[in-house]
Amino acid sequence: MQKTSAQNHIIKRRWTITVIIGILGMVVSGIAYSLLRQRVSNMHIIFYLVLGLSIAIVVYLVLWALSSHMNKKCSRYAIMLRRCYLLLFAVGFAGFLTFQGLIISSARTEDAQVDAIIVLGAGLRNDAPSLILRTRLNAAVSYLDAHGDVPIIVSGGLGAGERITEAEAMSRYLISRGVDENLIWQEGASTRTQENLEFSLAIMEEKGLDIENVKVAIVSNEFHLYRAKLIAGKAGLDAVGVAAKTPGAYMSAIYFFREAFALANEVFF
């Protein structure tokens, strides 16, 4: 009787864990989906990966909870499946930590003499730079003040619902901060980081810079710098990073979390 009571306690505990993890998985998937609906860049990657992970965890826990009710043969298969899920989870978690380590390692400003500064776009609000974009523009102004008069390429096209390009809004903001208009080069056709850098490279070539030997400073928020420099390297640019502080601890945590998946997408796909 004592053994049966202990078994019942274990089964109840397993089902409780299953329900809690299942709810958490659905909540996280819901958050990812809501961000996907807002068309946040690369959130489709998070949505599918988080949803897949949530399903895997729930299936694993259901198998774990049901194993005590299965016969020996079925229980053996359930244990094998559970081990596979556990292995996949361990590999995925290790990969996530690795990517986070790479992201954090580049989340700082590098002091160097450069030939141009590239500011990556990050959306507008009522034809003005968004809060996160303003942090990038302010970081660019500070870097310019410390490194002399070099061209600033403001890079960003026309987003959904926007009436002017990000590049135009960024240019206006920099001028309001006292930056010489002649130092600002607008790149207003790009819609993603790869295009930001490739189109900026083309502008530098048009302006007569020696693109074989040019060194640039890429201004973005700290969570984005590793991937931005990785893409710059693929485009043939020698780049250093200028880190803009992401406003708010909550936003920073969300963006660092998201960036690991975006980096995985860049590396593997």
Secondary structure, DSSP 8 states (H G I E B T S, - for coil): -HHHHHHHHHHHHHHHHHHHHHHHHHHHHHHHHHHHHTT-TTHHHHHHHHHHHHHHHHHHHHHHHHGGGS-HHHHHHHHHHHHHHHHHHHHHHHHHHHHHHHHHHT-S------SEEEEE---EETTEE-HHHHHHHHHHHHHHHHH-S--EEEE----TT-SS-HHHHHHHHHHHTT--GGGEEEE----SHHHHHHHHHHHHHHTT--TTT-EEEEEEEGGGHHHHHHHHHHTT-EEEEEEE--SSHHHHHHHHHHHHHHHHHHHH-
